[in-house]
């Protein structure tokens, strides 16, 4: 698959993925003010963001025709 995630997009995905992953893990263990189910959902979204950030490929961008890489 051809990458379609640019540098700024990638940086934001990695940062948000780490934050959501940590919050989700804390919530899933029952140590947060929100329910463990919300924690699991946050953790999964965080993993997806980290995965798309590392691979530089977003499957949702493909059908929408979005490409955030610079066109140099």
mmJSON file of the N, C-alpha and C atoms, coordinates in Angstrom:
{"data_MODEL":{"atom_site":{
"group_PDB":["ATOM","ATOM","ATOM","ATOM","ATOM","ATOM","ATOM","ATOM","ATOM","ATOM","ATOM","ATOM","ATOM","ATOM","ATOM","ATOM","ATOM","ATOM","ATOM","ATOM","ATOM","ATOM","ATOM","ATOM","ATOM","ATOM","ATOM","ATOM","ATOM","ATOM","ATOM","ATOM","ATOM","ATOM","ATOM","ATOM","ATOM","ATOM","ATOM","ATOM","ATOM","ATOM","ATOM","ATOM","ATOM","ATOM","ATOM","ATOM","ATOM","ATOM","ATOM","ATOM","ATOM","ATOM","ATOM","ATOM","ATOM","ATOM","ATOM","ATOM","ATOM","ATOM","ATOM","ATOM","ATOM","ATOM","ATOM","ATOM","ATOM","ATOM","ATOM","ATOM","ATOM","ATOM","ATOM","ATOM","ATOM","ATOM","ATOM","ATOM","ATOM","ATOM","ATOM","ATOM","ATOM","ATOM","ATOM","ATOM","ATOM","ATOM","ATOM","ATOM","ATOM","ATOM","ATOM","ATOM","ATOM","ATOM","ATOM","ATOM","ATOM","ATOM","ATOM","ATOM","ATOM","ATOM","ATOM","ATOM","ATOM","ATOM","ATOM","ATOM","ATOM","ATOM","ATOM","ATOM","ATOM","ATOM","ATOM","ATOM","ATOM","ATOM","ATOM","ATOM","ATOM","ATOM","ATOM","ATOM","ATOM","ATOM","ATOM","ATOM","ATOM","ATOM","ATOM","ATOM","ATOM","ATOM","ATOM","ATOM","ATOM","ATOM","ATOM","ATOM","ATOM","ATOM","ATOM","ATOM","ATOM","ATOM","ATOM","ATOM","ATOM","ATOM","ATOM","ATOM","ATOM","ATOM","ATOM","ATOM","ATOM","ATOM","ATOM","ATOM","ATOM","ATOM","ATOM","ATOM","ATOM","ATOM","ATOM","ATOM","ATOM","ATOM","ATOM","ATOM","ATOM","ATOM","ATOM","ATOM","ATOM","ATOM","ATOM","ATOM","ATOM","ATOM","ATOM","ATOM","ATOM","ATOM","ATOM","ATOM","ATOM","ATOM","ATOM","ATOM","ATOM","ATOM","ATOM","ATOM","ATOM","ATOM","ATOM","ATOM","ATOM","ATOM","ATOM","ATOM","ATOM","ATOM","ATOM","ATOM","ATOM","ATOM","ATOM","ATOM"],
"id":[1,2,3,4,5,6,7,8,9,10,11,12,13,14,15,16,17,18,19,20,21,22,23,24,25,26,27,28,29,30,31,32,33,34,35,36,37,38,39,40,41,42,43,44,45,46,47,48,49,50,51,52,53,54,55,56,57,58,59,60,61,62,63,64,65,66,67,68,69,70,71,72,73,74,75,76,77,78,79,80,81,82,83,84,85,86,87,88,89,90,91,92,93,94,95,96,97,98,99,100,101,102,103,104,105,106,107,108,109,110,111,112,113,114,115,116,117,118,119,120,121,122,123,124,125,126,127,128,129,130,131,132,133,134,135,136,137,138,139,140,141,142,143,144,145,146,147,148,149,150,151,152,153,154,155,156,157,158,159,160,161,162,163,164,165,166,167,168,169,170,171,172,173,174,175,176,177,178,179,180,181,182,183,184,185,186,187,188,189,190,191,192,193,194,195,196,197,198,199,200,201,202,203,204,205,206,207,208,209,210,211,212,213,214,215,216],
"type_symbol":["N","C","C","N","C","C","N","C","C","N","C","C","N","C","C","N","C","C","N","C","C","N","C","C","N","C","C","N","C","C","N","C","C","N","C","C","N","C","C","N","C","C","N","C","C","N","C","C","N","C","C","N","C","C","N","C","C","N","C","C","N","C","C","N","C","C","N","C","C","N","C","C","N","C","C","N","C","C","N","C","C","N","C","C","N","C","C","N","C","C","N","C","C","N","C","C","N","C","C","N","C","C","N","C","C","N","C","C","N","C","C","N","C","C","N","C","C","N","C","C","N","C","C","N","C","C","N","C","C","N","C","C","N","C","C","N","C","C","N","C","C","N","C","C","N","C","C","N","C","C","N","C","C","N","C","C","N","C","C","N","C","C","N","C","C","N","C","C","N","C","C","N","C","C","N","C","C","N","C","C","N","C","C","N","C","C","N","C","C","N","C","C","N","C","C","N","C","C","N","C","C","N","C","C","N","C","C","N","C","C","N","C","C","N","C","C"],
"label_atom_id":["N","CA","C","N","CA","C","N","CA","C","N","CA","C","N","CA","C","N","CA","C","N","CA","C","N","CA","C","N","CA","C","N","CA","C","N","CA","C","N","CA","C","N","CA","C","N","CA","C","N","CA","C","N","CA","C","N","CA","C","N","CA","C","N","CA","C","N","CA","C","N","CA","C","N","CA","C","N","CA","C","N","CA","C","N","CA","C","N","CA","C","N","CA","C","N","CA","C","N","CA","C","N","CA","C","N","CA","C","N","CA","C","N","CA","C","N","CA","C","N","CA","C","N","CA","C","N","CA","C","N","CA","C","N","CA","C","N","CA","C","N","CA","C","N","CA","C","N","CA","C","N","CA","C","N","CA","C","N","CA","C","N","CA","C","N","CA","C","N","CA","C","N","CA","C","N","CA","C","N","CA","C","N","CA","C","N","CA","C","N","CA","C","N","CA","C","N","CA","C","N","CA","C","N","CA","C","N","CA","C","N","CA","C","N","CA","C","N","CA","C","N","CA","C","N","CA","C","N","CA","C","N","CA","C","N","CA","C","N","CA","C","N","CA","C","N","CA","C","N","CA","C"],
"label_alt_id":[null,null,null,null,null,null,null,null,null,null,null,null,null,null,null,null,null,null,null,null,null,null,null,null,null,null,null,null,null,null,null,null,null,null,null,null,null,null,null,null,null,null,null,null,null,null,null,null,null,null,null,null,null,null,null,null,null,null,null,null,null,null,null,null,null,null,null,null,null,null,null,null,null,null,null,null,null,null,null,null,null,null,null,null,null,null,null,null,null,null,null,null,null,null,null,null,null,null,null,null,null,null,null,null,null,null,null,null,null,null,null,null,null,null,null,null,null,null,null,null,null,null,null,null,null,null,null,null,null,null,null,null,null,null,null,null,null,null,null,null,null,null,null,null,null,null,null,null,null,null,null,null,null,null,null,null,null,null,null,null,null,null,null,null,null,null,null,null,null,null,null,null,null,null,null,null,null,null,null,null,null,null,null,null,null,null,null,null,null,null,null,null,null,null,null,null,null,null,null,null,null,null,null,null,null,null,null,null,null,null,null,null,null,null,null,null],
"label_comp_id":["UNK","UNK","UNK","UNK","UNK","UNK","UNK","UNK","UNK","UNK","UNK","UNK","UNK","UNK","UNK","UNK","UNK","UNK","UNK","UNK","UNK","UNK","UNK","UNK","UNK","UNK","UNK","UNK","UNK","UNK","UNK","UNK","UNK","UNK","UNK","UNK","UNK","UNK","UNK","UNK","UNK","UNK","UNK","UNK","UNK","UNK","UNK","UNK","UNK","UNK","UNK","UNK","UNK","UNK","UNK","UNK","UNK","UNK","UNK","UNK","UNK","UNK","UNK","UNK","UNK","UNK","UNK","UNK","UNK","UNK","UNK","UNK","UNK","UNK","UNK","UNK","UNK","UNK","UNK","UNK","UNK","UNK","UNK","UNK","UNK","UNK","UNK","UNK","UNK","UNK","UNK","UNK","UNK","UNK","UNK","UNK","UNK","UNK","UNK","UNK","UNK","UNK","UNK","UNK","UNK","UNK","UNK","UNK","UNK","UNK","UNK","UNK","UNK","UNK","UNK","UNK","UNK","UNK","UNK","UNK","UNK","UNK","UNK","UNK","UNK","UNK","UNK","UNK","UNK","UNK","UNK","UNK","UNK","UNK","UNK","UNK","UNK","UNK","UNK","UNK","UNK","UNK","UNK","UNK","UNK","UNK","UNK","UNK","UNK","UNK","UNK","UNK","UNK","UNK","UNK","UNK","UNK","UNK","UNK","UNK","UNK","UNK","UNK","UNK","UNK","UNK","UNK","UNK","UNK","UNK","UNK","UNK","UNK","UNK","UNK","UNK","UNK","UNK","UNK","UNK","UNK","UNK","UNK","UNK","UNK","UNK","UNK","UNK","UNK","UNK","UNK","UNK","UNK","UNK","UNK","UNK","UNK","UNK","UNK","UNK","UNK","UNK","UNK","UNK","UNK","UNK","UNK","UNK","UNK","UNK","UNK","UNK","UNK","UNK","UNK","UNK"],
"label_asym_id":["A","A","A","A","A","A","A","A","A","A","A","A","A","A","A","A","A","A","A","A","A","A","A","A","A","A","A","A","A","A","A","A","A","A","A","A","A","A","A","A","A","A","A","A","A","A","A","A","A","A","A","A","A","A","A","A","A","A","A","A","A","A","A","A","A","A","A","A","A","A","A","A","A","A","A","A","A","A","A","A","A","A","A","A","A","A","A","A","A","A","A","A","A","A","A","A","A","A","A","A","A","A","A","A","A","A","A","A","A","A","A","A","A","A","A","A","A","A","A","A","A","A","A","A","A","A","A","A","A","A","A","A","A","A","A","A","A","A","A","A","A","A","A","A","A","A","A","A","A","A","A","A","A","A","A","A","A","A","A","A","A","A","A","A","A","A","A","A","A","A","A","A","A","A","A","A","A","A","A","A","A","A","A","A","A","A","A","A","A","A","A","A","A","A","A","A","A","A","A","A","A","A","A","A","A","A","A","A","A","A","A","A","A","A","A","A"],
"label_entity_id":["1","1","1","1","1","1","1","1","1","1","1","1","1","1","1","1","1","1","1","1","1","1","1","1","1","1","1","1","1","1","1","1","1","1","1","1","1","1","1","1","1","1","1","1","1","1","1","1","1","1","1","1","1","1","1","1","1","1","1","1","1","1","1","1","1","1","1","1","1","1","1","1","1","1","1","1","1","1","1","1","1","1","1","1","1","1","1","1","1","1","1","1","1","1","1","1","1","1","1","1","1","1","1","1","1","1","1","1","1","1","1","1","1","1","1","1","1","1","1","1","1","1","1","1","1","1","1","1","1","1","1","1","1","1","1","1","1","1","1","1","1","1","1","1","1","1","1","1","1","1","1","1","1","1","1","1","1","1","1","1","1","1","1","1","1","1","1","1","1","1","1","1","1","1","1","1","1","1","1","1","1","1","1","1","1","1","1","1","1","1","1","1","1","1","1","1","1","1","1","1","1","1","1","1","1","1","1","1","1","1","1","1","1","1","1","1"],
"label_seq_id":[1,1,1,2,2,2,3,3,3,4,4,4,5,5,5,6,6,6,7,7,7,8,8,8,9,9,9,10,10,10,11,11,11,12,12,12,13,13,13,14,14,14,15,15,15,16,16,16,17,17,17,18,18,18,19,19,19,20,20,20,21,21,21,22,22,22,23,23,23,24,24,24,25,25,25,26,26,26,27,27,27,28,28,28,29,29,29,30,30,30,31,31,31,32,32,32,33,33,33,34,34,34,35,35,35,36,36,36,37,37,37,38,38,38,39,39,39,40,40,40,41,41,41,42,42,42,43,43,43,44,44,44,45,45,45,46,46,46,47,47,47,48,48,48,49,49,49,50,50,50,51,51,51,52,52,52,53,53,53,54,54,54,55,55,55,56,56,56,57,57,57,58,58,58,59,59,59,60,60,60,61,61,61,62,62,62,63,63,63,64,64,64,65,65,65,66,66,66,67,67,67,68,68,68,69,69,69,70,70,70,71,71,71,72,72,72],
"pdbx_PDB_ins_code":[null,null,null,null,null,null,null,null,null,null,null,null,null,null,null,null,null,null,null,null,null,null,null,null,null,null,null,null,null,null,null,null,null,null,null,null,null,null,null,null,null,null,null,null,null,null,null,null,null,null,null,null,null,null,null,null,null,null,null,null,null,null,null,null,null,null,null,null,null,null,null,null,null,null,null,null,null,null,null,null,null,null,null,null,null,null,null,null,null,null,null,null,null,null,null,null,null,null,null,null,null,null,null,null,null,null,null,null,null,null,null,null,null,null,null,null,null,null,null,null,null,null,null,null,null,null,null,null,null,null,null,null,null,null,null,null,null,null,null,null,null,null,null,null,null,null,null,null,null,null,null,null,null,null,null,null,null,null,null,null,null,null,null,null,null,null,null,null,null,null,null,null,null,null,null,null,null,null,null,null,null,null,null,null,null,null,null,null,null,null,null,null,null,null,null,null,null,null,null,null,null,null,null,null,null,null,null,null,null,null,null,null,null,null,null,null],
"Cartn_x":[0.836,0.0,0.882,0.447,1.192,0.862,1.865,1.609,0.766,-0.129,-0.948,-1.06,-0.159,-0.153,1.133,0.993,2.139,2.769,3.856,4.62,3.813,3.121,2.335,1.214,0.532,-0.539,0.009,1.156,1.781,2.137,2.737,3.12,1.899,0.828,-0.408,-1.022,-0.987,-1.525,-0.731,0.593,1.419,1.211,1.147,0.947,-0.438,-1.463,-2.829,-2.969,-2.33,-2.379,-1.763,-0.626,0.007,-0.866,-1.409,-2.256,-3.51,-4.199,-5.407,-5.103,-3.974,-3.582,-3.33,-2.651,-2.376,-3.663,-4.477,-5.762,-6.646,-6.652,-7.463,-6.999,-5.686,-5.153,-5.501,-5.387,-5.746,-7.232,-8.054,-9.498,-9.909,-9.246,-9.598,-9.279,-8.309,-7.948,-8.823,-9.772,-10.701,-10.131,-9.062,-8.412,-8.787,-9.803,-10.198,-11.649,-12.09,-13.46,-14.472,-14.009,-14.928,-14.932,-15.901,-16.09,-14.963,-14.727,-13.712,-13.996,-15.266,-15.602,-15.083,-15.263,-14.729,-13.208,-12.6,-11.154,-10.68,-11.378,-11.013,-11.176,-12.263,-12.481,-11.387,-11.006,-9.93,-8.612,-8.363,-7.141,-7.101,-8.211,-8.273,-8.084,-8.736,-8.564,-7.111,-6.508,-5.1,-4.206,-4.48,-3.697,-3.855,-5.066,-5.304,-4.525,-4.557,-3.817,-2.311,-1.811,-0.385,-0.041,-0.893,-0.646,-0.622,-1.579,-1.611,-0.47,-0.052,1.092,2.389,2.593,3.819,3.876,2.752,2.746,2.568,2.179,1.927,0.832,-0.075,-1.173,-2.48,-3.449,-4.771,-5.77,-6.41,-7.357,-8.605,-8.982,-10.141,-9.856,-8.592,-8.229,-8.38,-8.169,-8.207,-9.526,-10.672,-11.92,-12.302,-11.792,-12.107,-11.161,-10.095,-9.141,-8.263,-8.021,-7.221,-5.781,-4.852,-3.42,-2.767,-2.242,-1.68,-0.17,0.414,1.849,2.069,3.253,3.556,3.827,3.442,3.57,4.793,5.971,7.186,7.669],
"Cartn_y":[-1.181,0.0,1.246,2.208,3.457,4.353,4.95,5.849,7.053,7.476,8.653,9.574,9.393,10.208,11.028,12.348,13.252,13.354,14.137,14.252,14.855,15.959,16.584,15.664,15.078,14.122,12.951,12.458,11.321,11.679,12.843,13.273,13.394,13.977,14.118,12.758,11.848,10.498,9.763,9.867,9.178,9.759,11.086,11.721,11.388,11.505,11.207,9.719,8.872,7.437,7.061,7.669,7.399,7.882,9.087,9.643,8.798,8.469,7.664,6.25,5.701,4.374,4.34,5.351,5.422,5.64,6.601,6.842,5.608,4.944,3.742,2.622,2.448,1.397,1.672,2.92,3.29,3.05,3.439,3.254,1.794,1.005,-0.415,-1.164,-0.676,-1.303,-0.829,0.07,0.548,1.625,2.281,3.298,4.722,4.89,6.214,6.476,7.711,8.078,7.621,7.115,6.595,5.067,4.478,3.029,2.268,1.029,0.21,0.006,-0.019,-0.17,1.025,2.223,3.427,3.329,2.81,2.633,1.706,0.607,-0.344,0.319,1.056,1.739,2.772,3.539,4.518,3.821,2.694,1.94,1.449,0.937,0.436,1.578,2.704,3.861,4.318,4.322,4.686,3.758,2.45,1.486,1.706,2.009,2.269,3.506,4.559,5.779,5.513,4.744,4.403,3.571,2.62,1.786,2.587,3.488,4.295,5.304,5.748,6.662,5.97,4.753,4.017,3.549,3.124,2.632,3.749,4.927,6.09,5.82,4.926,4.578,4.588,5.356,5.399,4.817,3.734,3.074,3.919,4.779,5.647,6.764,7.156,8.19,7.703,6.414,5.881,6.148,5.701,5.936,7.411,8.202,9.627,10.435,9.788,10.472,11.476,11.281,12.207,11.721,12.646,12.363,13.577,13.429,14.574,14.707,13.883,14.039,15.281,15.9,17.075,16.644,17.464,17.15,17.859,17.546,18.225,17.632],
"Cartn_z":[0.0,0.0,0.0,-0.73,-0.825,0.361,1.005,2.141,1.715,2.597,2.319,3.538,4.509,5.721,5.748,5.811,5.834,7.215,7.31,8.546,9.701,9.459,10.527,10.969,10.024,10.307,11.116,10.72,11.399,12.843,13.04,14.382,15.282,14.765,15.549,15.864,14.906,15.132,16.207,16.148,17.136,18.533,18.638,19.94,20.509,19.672,20.132,20.451,19.666,19.912,21.244,21.563,22.856,24.009,23.869,24.922,25.135,24.061,24.188,24.675,24.248,24.703,26.206,26.704,28.144,28.925,28.485,29.163,29.117,27.978,27.83,28.737,28.845,29.713,31.168,31.572,32.949,33.181,32.214,32.341,32.311,31.473,31.358,32.649,33.384,34.657,35.806,35.499,36.522,37.424,37.001,37.82,37.408,36.59,36.109,36.487,36.246,36.587,35.545,34.408,33.392,33.441,32.766,32.848,32.135,32.54,31.871,30.378,29.984,28.562,27.764,28.299,27.646,27.571,28.619,28.629,27.529,27.34,26.273,24.906,24.714,23.43,23.158,24.186,24.02,23.676,24.322,24.066,22.618,22.123,20.74,19.747,19.981,19.086,19.117,20.29,20.404,19.602,19.665,18.888,17.388,16.949,15.522,15.074,15.885,15.535,15.495,16.45,16.431,15.194,14.855,13.685,12.393,12.24,11.018,10.999,12.169,12.228,11.851,12.337,12.03,10.584,10.048,8.664,7.638,8.107,7.232,6.21,6.563,5.667,6.449,5.981,6.591,5.593,5.996,5.094,4.851,5.789,5.584,4.582,4.453,3.489,2.046,1.808,0.437,-0.286,0.239,-0.495,-0.564,0.377,0.379,-0.505,-0.988,-1.871,-1.146,0.146,0.932,0.961,0.766,0.854,1.493,2.707,3.435,3.263,2.389,2.117,1.272,1.425,0.608,-0.829,-1.76,-3.202,-3.799,-3.325,-3.822,-5.105],
"occupancy":[1.0,1.0,1.0,1.0,1.0,1.0,1.0,1.0,1.0,1.0,1.0,1.0,1.0,1.0,1.0,1.0,1.0,1.0,1.0,1.0,1.0,1.0,1.0,1.0,1.0,1.0,1.0,1.0,1.0,1.0,1.0,1.0,1.0,1.0,1.0,1.0,1.0,1.0,1.0,1.0,1.0,1.0,1.0,1.0,1.0,1.0,1.0,1.0,1.0,1.0,1.0,1.0,1.0,1.0,1.0,1.0,1.0,1.0,1.0,1.0,1.0,1.0,1.0,1.0,1.0,1.0,1.0,1.0,1.0,1.0,1.0,1.0,1.0,1.0,1.0,1.0,1.0,1.0,1.0,1.0,1.0,1.0,1.0,1.0,1.0,1.0,1.0,1.0,1.0,1.0,1.0,1.0,1.0,1.0,1.0,1.0,1.0,1.0,1.0,1.0,1.0,1.0,1.0,1.0,1.0,1.0,1.0,1.0,1.0,1.0,1.0,1.0,1.0,1.0,1.0,1.0,1.0,1.0,1.0,1.0,1.0,1.0,1.0,1.0,1.0,1.0,1.0,1.0,1.0,1.0,1.0,1.0,1.0,1.0,1.0,1.0,1.0,1.0,1.0,1.0,1.0,1.0,1.0,1.0,1.0,1.0,1.0,1.0,1.0,1.0,1.0,1.0,1.0,1.0,1.0,1.0,1.0,1.0,1.0,1.0,1.0,1.0,1.0,1.0,1.0,1.0,1.0,1.0,1.0,1.0,1.0,1.0,1.0,1.0,1.0,1.0,1.0,1.0,1.0,1.0,1.0,1.0,1.0,1.0,1.0,1.0,1.0,1.0,1.0,1.0,1.0,1.0,1.0,1.0,1.0,1.0,1.0,1.0,1.0,1.0,1.0,1.0,1.0,1.0,1.0,1.0,1.0,1.0,1.0,1.0,1.0,1.0,1.0,1.0,1.0,1.0],
"B_iso_or_equiv":[0.0,0.0,0.0,0.0,0.0,0.0,0.0,0.0,0.0,0.0,0.0,0.0,0.0,0.0,0.0,0.0,0.0,0.0,0.0,0.0,0.0,0.0,0.0,0.0,0.0,0.0,0.0,0.0,0.0,0.0,0.0,0.0,0.0,0.0,0.0,0.0,0.0,0.0,0.0,0.0,0.0,0.0,0.0,0.0,0.0,0.0,0.0,0.0,0.0,0.0,0.0,0.0,0.0,0.0,0.0,0.0,0.0,0.0,0.0,0.0,0.0,0.0,0.0,0.0,0.0,0.0,0.0,0.0,0.0,0.0,0.0,0.0,0.0,0.0,0.0,0.0,0.0,0.0,0.0,0.0,0.0,0.0,0.0,0.0,0.0,0.0,0.0,0.0,0.0,0.0,0.0,0.0,0.0,0.0,0.0,0.0,0.0,0.0,0.0,0.0,0.0,0.0,0.0,0.0,0.0,0.0,0.0,0.0,0.0,0.0,0.0,0.0,0.0,0.0,0.0,0.0,0.0,0.0,0.0,0.0,0.0,0.0,0.0,0.0,0.0,0.0,0.0,0.0,0.0,0.0,0.0,0.0,0.0,0.0,0.0,0.0,0.0,0.0,0.0,0.0,0.0,0.0,0.0,0.0,0.0,0.0,0.0,0.0,0.0,0.0,0.0,0.0,0.0,0.0,0.0,0.0,0.0,0.0,0.0,0.0,0.0,0.0,0.0,0.0,0.0,0.0,0.0,0.0,0.0,0.0,0.0,0.0,0.0,0.0,0.0,0.0,0.0,0.0,0.0,0.0,0.0,0.0,0.0,0.0,0.0,0.0,0.0,0.0,0.0,0.0,0.0,0.0,0.0,0.0,0.0,0.0,0.0,0.0,0.0,0.0,0.0,0.0,0.0,0.0,0.0,0.0,0.0,0.0,0.0,0.0,0.0,0.0,0.0,0.0,0.0,0.0],
"pdbx_formal_charge":[null,null,null,null,null,null,null,null,null,null,null,null,null,null,null,null,null,null,null,null,null,null,null,null,null,null,null,null,null,null,null,null,null,null,null,null,null,null,null,null,null,null,null,null,null,null,null,null,null,null,null,null,null,null,null,null,null,null,null,null,null,null,null,null,null,null,null,null,null,null,null,null,null,null,null,null,null,null,null,null,null,null,null,null,null,null,null,null,null,null,null,null,null,null,null,null,null,null,null,null,null,null,null,null,null,null,null,null,null,null,null,null,null,null,null,null,null,null,null,null,null,null,null,null,null,null,null,null,null,null,null,null,null,null,null,null,null,null,null,null,null,null,null,null,null,null,null,null,null,null,null,null,null,null,null,null,null,null,null,null,null,null,null,null,null,null,null,null,null,null,null,null,null,null,null,null,null,null,null,null,null,null,null,null,null,null,null,null,null,null,null,null,null,null,null,null,null,null,null,null,null,null,null,null,null,null,null,null,null,null,null,null,null,null,null,null],
"auth_seq_id":[1,1,1,2,2,2,3,3,3,4,4,4,5,5,5,6,6,6,7,7,7,8,8,8,9,9,9,10,10,10,11,11,11,12,12,12,13,13,13,14,14,14,15,15,15,16,16,16,17,17,17,18,18,18,19,19,19,20,20,20,21,21,21,22,22,22,23,23,23,24,24,24,25,25,25,26,26,26,27,27,27,28,28,28,29,29,29,30,30,30,31,31,31,32,32,32,33,33,33,34,34,34,35,35,35,36,36,36,37,37,37,38,38,38,39,39,39,40,40,40,41,41,41,42,42,42,43,43,43,44,44,44,45,45,45,46,46,46,47,47,47,48,48,48,49,49,49,50,50,50,51,51,51,52,52,52,53,53,53,54,54,54,55,55,55,56,56,56,57,57,57,58,58,58,59,59,59,60,60,60,61,61,61,62,62,62,63,63,63,64,64,64,65,65,65,66,66,66,67,67,67,68,68,68,69,69,69,70,70,70,71,71,71,72,72,72],
"auth_comp_id":["UNK","UNK","UNK","UNK","UNK","UNK","UNK","UNK","UNK","UNK","UNK","UNK","UNK","UNK","UNK","UNK","UNK","UNK","UNK","UNK","UNK","UNK","UNK","UNK","UNK","UNK","UNK","UNK","UNK","UNK","UNK","UNK","UNK","UNK","UNK","UNK","UNK","UNK","UNK","UNK","UNK","UNK","UNK","UNK","UNK","UNK","UNK","UNK","UNK","UNK","UNK","UNK","UNK","UNK","UNK","UNK","UNK","UNK","UNK","UNK","UNK","UNK","UNK","UNK","UNK","UNK","UNK","UNK","UNK","UNK","UNK","UNK","UNK","UNK","UNK","UNK","UNK","UNK","UNK","UNK","UNK","UNK","UNK","UNK","UNK","UNK","UNK","UNK","UNK","UNK","UNK","UNK","UNK","UNK","UNK","UNK","UNK","UNK","UNK","UNK","UNK","UNK","UNK","UNK","UNK","UNK","UNK","UNK","UNK","UNK","UNK","UNK","UNK","UNK","UNK","UNK","UNK","UNK","UNK","UNK","UNK","UNK","UNK","UNK","UNK","UNK","UNK","UNK","UNK","UNK","UNK","UNK","UNK","UNK","UNK","UNK","UNK","UNK","UNK","UNK","UNK","UNK","UNK","UNK","UNK","UNK","UNK","UNK","UNK","UNK","UNK","UNK","UNK","UNK","UNK","UNK","UNK","UNK","UNK","UNK","UNK","UNK","UNK","UNK","UNK","UNK","UNK","UNK","UNK","UNK","UNK","UNK","UNK","UNK","UNK","UNK","UNK","UNK","UNK","UNK","UNK","UNK","UNK","UNK","UNK","UNK","UNK","UNK","UNK","UNK","UNK","UNK","UNK","UNK","UNK","UNK","UNK","UNK","UNK","UNK","UNK","UNK","UNK","UNK","UNK","UNK","UNK","UNK","UNK","UNK","UNK","UNK","UNK","UNK","UNK","UNK"],
"auth_asym_id":["A","A","A","A","A","A","A","A","A","A","A","A","A","A","A","A","A","A","A","A","A","A","A","A","A","A","A","A","A","A","A","A","A","A","A","A","A","A","A","A","A","A","A","A","A","A","A","A","A","A","A","A","A","A","A","A","A","A","A","A","A","A","A","A","A","A","A","A","A","A","A","A","A","A","A","A","A","A","A","A","A","A","A","A","A","A","A","A","A","A","A","A","A","A","A","A","A","A","A","A","A","A","A","A","A","A","A","A","A","A","A","A","A","A","A","A","A","A","A","A","A","A","A","A","A","A","A","A","A","A","A","A","A","A","A","A","A","A","A","A","A","A","A","A","A","A","A","A","A","A","A","A","A","A","A","A","A","A","A","A","A","A","A","A","A","A","A","A","A","A","A","A","A","A","A","A","A","A","A","A","A","A","A","A","A","A","A","A","A","A","A","A","A","A","A","A","A","A","A","A","A","A","A","A","A","A","A","A","A","A","A","A","A","A","A","A"],
"auth_atom_id":["N","CA","C","N","CA","C","N","CA","C","N","CA","C","N","CA","C","N","CA","C","N","CA","C","N","CA","C","N","CA","C","N","CA","C","N","CA","C","N","CA","C","N","CA","C","N","CA","C","N","CA","C","N","CA","C","N","CA","C","N","CA","C","N","CA","C","N","CA","C","N","CA","C","N","CA","C","N","CA","C","N","CA","C","N","CA","C","N","CA","C","N","CA","C","N","CA","C","N","CA","C","N","CA","C","N","CA","C","N","CA","C","N","CA","C","N","CA","C","N","CA","C","N","CA","C","N","CA","C","N","CA","C","N","CA","C","N","CA","C","N","CA","C","N","CA","C","N","CA","C","N","CA","C","N","CA","C","N","CA","C","N","CA","C","N","CA","C","N","CA","C","N","CA","C","N","CA","C","N","CA","C","N","CA","C","N","CA","C","N","CA","C","N","CA","C","N","CA","C","N","CA","C","N","CA","C","N","CA","C","N","CA","C","N","CA","C","N","CA","C","N","CA","C","N","CA","C","N","CA","C","N","CA","C","N","CA","C","N","CA","C","N","CA","C","N","CA","C","N","CA","C"],
"pdbx_PDB_model_num":[1,1,1,1,1,1,1,1,1,1,1,1,1,1,1,1,1,1,1,1,1,1,1,1,1,1,1,1,1,1,1,1,1,1,1,1,1,1,1,1,1,1,1,1,1,1,1,1,1,1,1,1,1,1,1,1,1,1,1,1,1,1,1,1,1,1,1,1,1,1,1,1,1,1,1,1,1,1,1,1,1,1,1,1,1,1,1,1,1,1,1,1,1,1,1,1,1,1,1,1,1,1,1,1,1,1,1,1,1,1,1,1,1,1,1,1,1,1,1,1,1,1,1,1,1,1,1,1,1,1,1,1,1,1,1,1,1,1,1,1,1,1,1,1,1,1,1,1,1,1,1,1,1,1,1,1,1,1,1,1,1,1,1,1,1,1,1,1,1,1,1,1,1,1,1,1,1,1,1,1,1,1,1,1,1,1,1,1,1,1,1,1,1,1,1,1,1,1,1,1,1,1,1,1,1,1,1,1,1,1,1,1,1,1,1,1]
}}}
